[in-house]
Amino acid sequence: MVYCWVIDKQDTLNNYLIRNGCFPGSTMMRPKTWDEMEDWEKKLNKEAGEKPSVKIHVNKNSYNNFIAQIKAAELYAYQNKLGIWATETED
């Protein structure tokens, strides 16, 4: 699986989709590398016969900035009841 950012000047497609309520912000979280996993997560993976080979190609600061934008975008969508955050109408 590949996670990517589609960048348009200072915005990303990812941020745009979250800001418009297309997805919850948690869908933008990257998976953990083996070294970042807690012991219990490693144990679960070992029991399943897997050792994830996650490769990260973005520095921690850039990723943290991206996640901060995603959180703000999700809050905006939620407060404005956009997309998945819209209230259901009774018919």
C-alpha positions in Angstrom: 0.0 0.0 0.0 1.3 3.5 -0.8 0.3 6.7 1.0 0.9 9.9 -0.9 0.2 13.6 -0.8 -1.0 15.3 -4.0 0.2 18.9 -3.5 -1.2 22.0 -5.1 0.8 25.1 -3.9 0.2 25.2 -0.1 -2.7 22.7 0.0 -3.0 19.0 -0.6 -5.8 16.9 -2.2 -5.8 15.0 1.1 -6.5 18.1 3.1 -9.2 19.2 0.6 -11.0 15.9 0.9 -11.0 16.0 4.7 -12.0 19.7 4.8 -15.0 18.8 2.6 -16.1 15.9 4.8 -15.2 13.1 2.3 -13.3 11.1 4.8 -12.4 11.2 8.5 -9.0 12.6 9.2 -7.8 9.3 10.7 -7.6 7.9 7.1 -4.6 10.1 6.6 -2.5 8.5 9.3 0.5 6.6 8.1 1.2 3.1 9.4 3.9 2.6 12.0 7.3 1.2 11.1 8.5 -1.9 12.9 10.7 0.2 15.2 7.8 2.5 16.1 5.4 -0.4 17.1 4.7 -1.2 20.7 5.7 -4.7 21.9 2.1 -5.9 21.8 1.8 -4.7 18.2 4.9 -6.6 17.2 3.7 -9.7 19.0 0.4 -9.6 17.1 2.3 -9.2 13.8 4.7 -12.1 14.6 1.7 -14.3 15.5 0.1 -13.5 12.2 3.5 -14.4 10.5 4.1 -10.8 9.3 6.7 -8.2 9.8 5.6 -5.0 8.2 8.2 -3.4 5.9 6.9 0.2 6.1 9.2 2.7 4.4 8.9 6.4 5.2 9.9 9.0 2.7 9.0 12.2 4.6 10.6 13.7 7.6 8.9 13.8 11.0 8.4 17.6 11.0 6.7 17.6 7.6 4.5 14.7 8.6 3.5 16.4 11.9 2.7 19.6 9.9 0.5 17.6 7.5 -1.4 15.9 10.4 -1.9 19.3 12.1 -3.5 20.5 8.8 -5.7 17.4 8.6 -6.9 17.8 12.2 -7.9 21.5 11.4 -9.6 20.4 8.2 -11.6 17.7 10.0 -12.7 20.1 12.7 -13.8 22.6 10.0 -15.8 19.9 8.2 -17.3 18.7 11.5 -18.3 22.1 12.7 -19.8 23.0 9.3 -21.6 19.6 9.0 -20.0 18.8 5.6 -20.0 15.4 3.9 -19.9 12.6 6.4 -20.5 15.0 9.2 -23.8 16.3 7.8 -26.8 15.6 10.0 -29.3 13.1 8.7 -32.6 14.6 7.6 -35.8 12.9 8.7 -38.3 12.2 5.9 
